[in-house]
């Protein structure tokens, strides 16, 4: 289906692979005008699924450049999907501070800066939707994934506050939290090394193997695309959506109803700690 002049214009950060690419391809197939982003689009010279713009969520100038291109061409931006993200694993004691800061820059400050940049345009058109792709890991502190859990949790909570501030402008905002999906995120995440002689050597090494298995066995990212499409076509989106295997979604329910120490014990058993 070709996009026509009435199609919604969608910007997806981190659109060159994984969940972002799947969402973009699905929406383009439904007739949306889709722009994805990459820090280095020249690496994807044969990418023809939708248009890729240069954008680094850590670089405010590249953010404004990308949005200006869209505004000049279409005069509007209907949907922003903050999808760009980075994984990080390691014992909290051993992760270098600069890696923690880098992760929060991508997973938290990045989406905030991209959203800030699109809000004036959405306010001018008195309409818009911002979808923040977070993670089910953001609902709980997971061993050896504490920084990742914290950055995604921070974005979830910020969305809760921000969506109330935006209601007066007819701008909607929501979170979609995926569980494990079969993507290349494990290859791109920062792994603190499993250091010989570290007090965490065995337990972290075992946990790392378990995490990689979960991603390899994850759901098809097209399931995320279908939920995004549904949310875009919902007049009043919920605050939170969760997409993943039953047990991953159920783990959020368990956290809400079980005593803290009981839930902690379940997690420790799962990670064999």
Secondary structure by P-SEA (a helix, b strand, c coil): ccccccbbbbbbccccccaaaaaaaaaaaaccbbbbbbccccccccccccbbbbbbcccaaaaaaaaaaaaaacccccbbbcccccccccccccccaaaaaaaaaaccaaaaaaaaaaaaaaaaaccbbbbbbcccccccccccaaaaaaaaaaaaaaaaaaaaaaccccbbbbbbbbcccccccccccccccccccccaaaaaaaaaaaaaaaaaacccaaaaaaaaaaaaaccccccccccccaaaaaaaaaaacccaaaaaaaaaaaacc
